[in-house]
Amino acid sequence: MKVLRTPDDRFADLPDFPYPPHYQTVRDASGVDLRIGYIDEGPRDAAPVLLMHGEPSWSFLYRGIIAPLRGERRVVAPDLIGFGRSDKPSEQGDYTYERHVAWMSDWLTALDLKDITLFCQDWGGLIGLRLVAAFPERFARVIVANTGMPTGSGMSEGFETWLKMSQSIPVFPAGMIVNMGSLRELSPEEIAAYDAPYPDEGYKAGARVFPTLVPVTPEHASVAENKAAWAVLEAFDKPFLTAFSDGDAVTRGGEAAFKDRVPGARGQNHTIIKGGGHFLQEDRPAEIAALIDGFIRETAP
């Protein structure tokens, strides 16, 4: 496994993102060490709020949510392997759904995070919910937004369009993809910040392959593992909130499965974030931060 590491100077002077990086090394099953970058802000003795991003973003996505929470909450936002400041294996075949889960499981246990409030979107949910299923005792509550945990039963028209586009375009424009998936127009500086992790196309193997790993057909890998994770979630009775947006064609309606199947979702004040695209963190960060803070207060023991 050849591993690339984005030079630090690519992350200089990012807009509204003054947070210093932290790093944790995990070892892949092949014996290769991989460095995971993450943001860790706020009081260390506070229960952590874990913010997990998806495709093709990184922890920069959460800058408007970290800021209002970090005064009272410990806010932890990792970059998935292949994204942000984290290491980037150079070949698409280096990435599998199960490897992503293993990498982030090792990161989570290395930091020994407990009493976690998880907010997850896109692949942050596909991986984050697998962490909940693997370590339910570490999580106090969960908020899911514009995500799912597929088990081979098909895909939305919006996702099918995205899948075809992601595999056919000669240059993978991460910043423009985030811009297209947001309802507001990102500034040139913000778009550049999403491109910052990728000095050239060789760094984008993880971002490029991610859409193909979503287990939307019975033949996909990880269908069995996701079904097993759903069995754990179907017994998860801690507070569980859905906060999907109203402007995402890829995941529209996906909240229904969580509301129907997760015991902790019953009786919660589920919401639809108005005026939010797929990347609702870009469109409604203050509203999301207030929602996270309010959910913690409402459900605290």
C-alpha atoms as one frame of an Amber mdcrd trajectory, in Angstrom:
protein
   0.000   0.000   0.000   1.493   3.326  -1.100   0.343   6.134   1.196   0.269
   9.820   0.259   0.246  12.675   2.748  -0.971  16.149   1.809   1.659  18.821
   2.581   0.759  21.035   5.527   1.053  24.224   3.507  -2.017  23.210   1.518
  -4.056  23.946   4.656  -2.703  27.436   5.367  -5.118  30.354   5.752  -8.364
  28.434   5.378 -11.429  30.672   5.833 -13.043  30.504   9.294 -11.035  27.399
  10.179  -8.366  28.344  12.743  -8.450  24.982  14.525  -5.100  23.222  14.955
  -4.936  19.619  13.776  -4.406  16.617  16.016  -3.181  13.256  14.759  -3.630
   9.605  15.692  -1.894   6.721  13.937  -3.749   3.466  13.300  -2.370   0.289
  11.770  -4.069  -1.282   8.776  -4.478  -5.058   8.731  -1.712  -5.132   6.099
   0.706  -3.706   8.667   0.829  -0.209   7.134   0.514   2.728   9.535  -2.002
   5.434   8.616  -2.257   8.859  10.210  -5.741  10.227  10.900  -6.135  13.975
  11.309  -8.873  15.408  13.490 -10.060  18.589  15.166 -10.435  18.501  18.965
 -11.821  21.723  20.425 -13.414  22.733  23.719 -12.977  21.475  27.280 -11.343
  18.027  27.362 -13.347  16.977  30.411 -16.669  17.521  28.597 -18.541  14.715
  26.883 -17.524  14.699  23.198 -19.667  15.738  20.258 -18.410  13.642  17.339
 -18.952  15.235  13.914 -18.442  12.844  11.007 -18.224  14.035   7.407 -18.809
  12.231   4.148 -17.959  12.454   0.447 -15.931  14.385  -0.774 -15.664  16.764
   2.187 -13.565  16.820   5.360 -13.734  18.391   8.825 -13.714  21.855   7.231
 -17.402  21.139   6.549 -18.115  21.580  10.264 -16.360  24.927  10.851 -19.657
  26.784  11.400 -20.805  24.144  13.876 -17.568  23.771  15.834 -17.407  27.499
  16.611 -20.673  27.878  18.589 -20.319  24.519  20.376 -16.716  24.549  21.530
 -17.210  26.979  24.406 -19.102  24.381  26.453 -18.770  21.147  24.477 -15.773
  19.093  23.471 -16.068  18.916  19.683 -14.175  16.226  17.788 -14.227  16.140
  13.980 -12.059  13.519  12.240 -11.014  13.360   8.611 -11.723   9.954   7.114
  -8.770   8.152   5.558  -8.394   9.535   2.034  -9.769  12.951   3.006  -8.673
  16.185   4.651  -5.433  15.985   6.597  -5.610  12.209   6.942  -3.339   9.900
   4.961  -4.421   8.849   1.488  -3.661   5.375   0.122  -2.975   5.893  -3.551
  -4.975   3.057  -5.143  -8.760   2.748  -5.296  -8.434  -0.923  -4.380  -6.910
   0.095  -1.038 -10.335   1.342   0.078 -13.239  -0.819   1.209 -16.205  -0.096
   3.430 -14.903  -2.545   6.022 -11.443  -1.010   6.024 -12.981   2.415   6.669
 -14.944   1.001   9.607 -11.834  -0.715  10.985  -9.694   2.414  10.641 -12.221
   4.608  12.422 -12.925   1.958  15.071  -9.225   1.913  15.927  -9.150   5.714
  15.995 -12.209   5.871  18.282 -10.840   3.357  20.760  -7.356   4.917  20.688
  -8.889   8.225  21.790 -11.122   6.286  24.217 -14.094   8.523  23.472 -17.124
   7.838  25.679 -20.537   9.387  26.346 -20.494  10.498  22.705 -23.106  12.576
  20.914 -22.760  11.643  17.252 -23.809  13.909  14.387 -23.261  12.210  11.039
 -24.015  12.955   7.392 -23.420  11.105   4.116 -20.582   8.544   4.535 -20.155
   9.921   8.043 -23.380   8.052   8.752 -22.518   4.873   6.859 -19.328   4.635
   8.927 -20.498   6.405  12.088 -23.544   4.184  12.533 -21.326   1.147  12.182
 -19.304   2.556  15.091 -22.513   2.898  17.100 -23.345  -0.721  16.332 -19.839
  -1.881  17.257 -19.546   0.206  20.440 -23.072   1.101  21.585 -21.838   1.585
  25.136 -19.670   4.524  24.009 -22.576   6.532  22.550 -25.062   8.586  24.584
 -27.161   9.818  21.654 -27.185  10.031  17.868 -28.304  12.603  15.288 -28.475
  11.454  11.657 -28.737  13.834   8.703 -28.823  13.052   4.983 -27.408   9.569
   5.376 -28.364   5.912   5.569 -27.025   2.413   6.071 -27.972   0.520   2.897
 -28.370  -3.236   2.764 -28.506  -3.927  -0.967 -32.100  -2.915  -1.623 -31.552
  -0.309  -4.326 -30.725   3.361  -4.695 -32.466   6.665  -5.224 -32.478   8.298
  -8.645 -30.364  11.084  -7.182 -27.704   8.668  -5.969 -27.665   6.795  -9.279
 -27.008  10.073 -11.100 -24.203  10.923  -8.658 -22.673   7.438  -8.977 -22.508
   7.643 -12.760 -21.099  11.166 -12.731 -18.463  10.402 -10.089 -17.045   7.524
 -12.108 -17.086   9.195 -15.522 -15.662  12.685 -15.015 -11.951  12.891 -15.915
 -11.157  15.364 -13.129 -12.823  14.952  -9.735 -13.613  18.534  -8.578 -14.139
  18.102  -4.840 -14.798  21.766  -4.108 -17.290  22.172  -6.923 -19.062  18.961
  -5.887 -19.617  20.369  -2.388 -20.740  23.633  -3.943 -23.225  21.840  -6.210
 -24.562  19.906  -3.217 -25.177  23.061  -1.184 -28.069  25.445  -1.736 -25.999
  28.539  -1.088 -23.127  29.541  -3.346 -19.788  28.850  -1.697 -17.069  31.475
  -1.994 -13.984  30.767  -4.137 -11.978  30.495  -0.917 -14.372  27.893   0.503
 -14.300  25.867  -2.701 -10.499  26.005  -2.627 -10.528  24.722   0.955 -12.351
  21.580  -0.192  -9.751  21.148  -2.930  -6.858  21.722  -0.516  -6.394  18.053
   0.506  -5.697  17.067  -3.114  -2.539  18.485  -4.739  -3.347  16.390  -7.828
  -5.639  13.595  -9.019  -3.327  10.980  -7.508  -4.524  11.941  -4.032  -8.198
  11.383  -4.891  -8.417   7.574  -5.009 -10.504   7.448  -1.824 -12.821  10.237
  -2.912 -13.232   8.769  -6.379 -14.049   5.213  -5.245 -16.348   6.050  -2.318
 -19.626   6.125  -4.311 -18.970   2.625  -5.655 -18.642   1.223  -2.121 -22.175
   2.115  -1.020 -23.904  -1.307  -0.728 -26.946  -0.571  -2.862 -27.177  -3.995
  -4.531 -27.261  -7.507  -3.011 -23.922  -8.208  -4.699 -22.105  -5.382  -2.915
 -19.651  -6.127  -0.143 -20.758  -5.119   3.376 -24.444  -5.944   2.897 -24.224
  -8.657   5.578 -22.244  -6.405   7.907 -24.775  -3.587   7.550 -27.658  -5.980
   8.218 -25.893  -7.075  11.404 -25.408  -3.425  12.380 -29.108  -2.735  11.807
 -29.907  -5.553  14.243 -27.942  -3.655  16.902 -29.622  -0.365  16.027 -33.015
  -2.063  16.313 -32.192  -2.548  19.993 -30.592   0.904  20.496 -32.868   2.733
  22.927 -30.742   5.804  23.642 -31.937   9.134  22.191 -31.843   9.059  18.400
 -32.849  12.062  16.284 -33.301  12.538  12.539 -32.521  15.936  11.015 -32.546
  15.486   7.243 -32.766  18.520   4.962 -35.534  19.441   2.560 -33.278  19.962
  -0.454 -31.365  16.702  -0.940 -32.418  14.480  -3.825 -29.933  11.765  -2.829
 -31.287  10.950   0.659 -34.802  12.403   0.633 -37.111  10.237   2.762 -34.250
   8.307   4.314 -35.237   9.393   7.816 -38.241   7.052   7.751 -36.196   3.891
   8.249 -34.525   5.270  11.362 -37.788   6.538  12.838 -39.447   3.183  12.220
 -36.655   0.843  13.286 -34.600   2.480  16.065 -36.270   2.370  19.518 -34.446
   5.509  20.634 -36.100   7.471  17.830 -39.562   7.037  19.280 -41.005  10.175
  20.781 -38.144  12.400  19.658 -38.721  15.822  18.123 -37.557  14.882  14.622
 -37.071  17.733  12.233 -36.528  18.610   8.608 -33.872  21.293   8.142 -35.447
  23.886   5.855 -33.245  25.445   3.210 -30.573  22.775   3.333 -29.027  20.872
   0.459 -27.091  17.620   0.678 -24.351  19.485   2.535 -26.718  21.025   5.039
 -23.747  21.911   7.246 -22.837  24.548   4.661 -26.376  25.879   4.393 -27.595
  25.826   8.008 -24.613  25.562  10.404 -26.011  27.756  13.201 -29.302  25.865
  13.164 -27.491  22.531  13.336 -25.276  23.670  16.205 -28.348  24.812  18.130
 -30.086  21.522  17.381 -27.121  19.501  18.696 -26.845  21.604  21.842 -30.582
  21.495  22.465 -30.790  17.717  21.953 -28.020  17.179  24.490 -29.775  19.396
  27.030 -33.164  17.793  26.440 -31.889  14.236  26.775 -29.267  14.648  29.496
 -29.754  12.180  32.380
